[in-house]
């Protein structure tokens, strides 16, 4: 049984969609036990609205406080001891849950992850890994938002952790690791990339394929896309923004004439199918890698489907013993460096 | 008369499309004189293929060498004295041309711009400004590729120069200046952004509107989008890559069933019209701002239309005395700092 604590109060659609997502996940998989963390009355009310939910595998864990989206994270984690994020993370810390899933305040999830759950020994920084859809399938972008101004050694660890995730959770053999750069040649880049490149090349147990230009990311040019979090956040958000704007322009374009409107009716099902492939929510949330337990951040705007996928994603993570593999990989690298 | 030197040998489609573009520009505007710089026989042959070109306003300037796309730029500029880039830039330096347009090696254009044409007094770095299409029109992204690891003071100058460009060349009154950031709040950002933010706020004669998240760029969230060149290059290339992949997926999607194929025929003209709005080439190339003369880089893959637009763009730049305005703006800021 995989035990997953879910923040019932986090995100734009909490608690309704979160609860629906949790119920959906527990209904789809019999090996999941969900702990719904949040204001007891609100959570119970939400559950009451779900007919026939698997009662034996959904437990309500009361937490009276809520960390709001724009609250400064460090203070919030310190002061709101009975918030859904702090209570949920403590379940992971105490070993009562294997994972924590939240659509709430990213900063608080990041700070709480480091302060409450804690990093695996040897991990210097815990990056957010975001799964982004590509023409060929899906890539892992990390760090997509946790550590701006990260250092070269951090980026190398991101590559190691990301490779393990893509191989064992997503199932891509020998995932290709690329470092985000402004050109394909080794001599290109800013100071950070130039320092990181040779370290990546020398790192055992990753399949480093060199620089990746941003243009190649949507084409699926690498499976693990490594960068510091400022660049990663820009990539993630621009990806979403460009997609949204282009699709809205296409839709508007289809409504400009009677001819195109009739055509739109005919192409709608095919277009919908195509766009599904470019929908990140099918892959669930962004794991915060390198912690002693699994912490997953889903979009603030996540609806039931994405919440459910984020919860189910945790099962593979646990089954594949990702954290043990991360530990082994870091130790192997240390040993390689010593010899 | 605006005199524009054009690199006939640079880019994937040189010399054919470059020459066609130059002829088109000179035919469209009677106040343009084009100097086509390149291998004499090749250029003359190309011109011979253009019927009725305005002979009096197109001059061939021989240059026997070509700087290739992947050549290391500093060496290339130093050694290939008779290359089309060096010869063309020397025309600008000597005051025989007002501007130089090239689709060639970006690094060589950047190095040549600084070493041959030279920076305006007071300009610390010359950024590439790329015009990117948005839902609302067009924004200027700078630095889109010249100075990785730029400093805060450089970014402030980019904002000043970009504002002048957008106001006087593109015609946007009081252009909104945004700094690329990972959140909208002032306390967010990496070390560079945190240092730059207050300097931007204190800068006279720019309309600083604060941070812009990458998600807002395609929505047209700012007219002048400021960042250092690593981030800028990632934005520019991801913008192009995401657009290309999404459109190719839409096209493929339209071909999946008989029903959608029939629909595709009906929606095609409307879609084409929509996509034109998202086509950067209509705006011409990326100016290298802050030099004593105008240097414009067009896409390596530019065809005649984009080359022609890049050339015509130079006329407004000259007429609006952009370089004089940049000088004045920098001096005004210096005086403001002194008092």
Interface residues (C-beta under 8 A of the other chain):
Chain A: X70 X134 X135 X145 X148 X149 X180 X182 X185 X189 X190 X191 X193 X213 X214 X215 X216 X217 X218 X219 X228 X229 X230 X231 X233 X234 X235 X236 X237 X238 X239 X240 X241 X242 X243 X244 X245 X246 X247 X248 X249 X250 X252 X253 X254 X256 X257 X259 X260 X262 X263 X264 X265 X266 X267 X268 X269 X270 X271 X273 X274 X275 X277 X278
Chain B: X70 X134 X135 X145 X148 X149 X180 X182 X185 X189 X190 X191 X193 X213 X214 X215 X216 X217 X218 X219 X228 X229 X230 X231 X233 X234 X235 X236 X237 X238 X239 X240 X241 X242 X243 X244 X245 X246 X247 X248 X249 X250 X252 X253 X254 X256 X257 X259 X260 X262 X263 X264 X265 X266 X267 X268 X269 X270 X271 X273 X274 X275 X277 X278
